[in-house]
């Protein structure tokens, strides 16, 4: 479950970073789900490759090599980055989900002639846990908590430093 949440969160944040904010996280997650057979494939498990990507030879990529005929990655984060790097390189349409799917398939993403229909069926039928769907809110909440912790820590350091300065000043006055 944690792996699925991480993939969802990586997709959610990296699609914003790479300029695909109009594309639903669900759509891209469904593609990874389809590619890996619900995240059970050997390529996914051994290569940390949720999109069944081959190693790019020309464009910038984050792969560390090749195994089982597919790219290997040092982390799931880097594999999701590589996916978006590919989509950016192929100038995949980011207007809406439908155009994104057609543009992805037309860029020779997959050899399967029925890939578009299978991907759409996965989007329509996939059951996504409420924990995964709400993970964006959970992550946002944790980021706010972490920011508050940092502010508190910085404030405490400032007060401590200020208190020590006042004590030094009082010591100098008594001399």
Secondary structure, 3 states (H helix, E strand, C coil): CHHHHHHHHHHHHHHHHCCCCCCCHHHHHHHHHHHHCCCCCHHHHHHCCCCCCCCCCCCCCCCCEEECCEEECCCHHHHHHHHHHHHHHCCCCCCCHHHHHHHHHHCCCCCCCCHHHHHHHHHHHCCCCHHHHCHHHHHHHHHHHHHHHHHHHHHHHHHHHHHHHHHHHHHHHHC
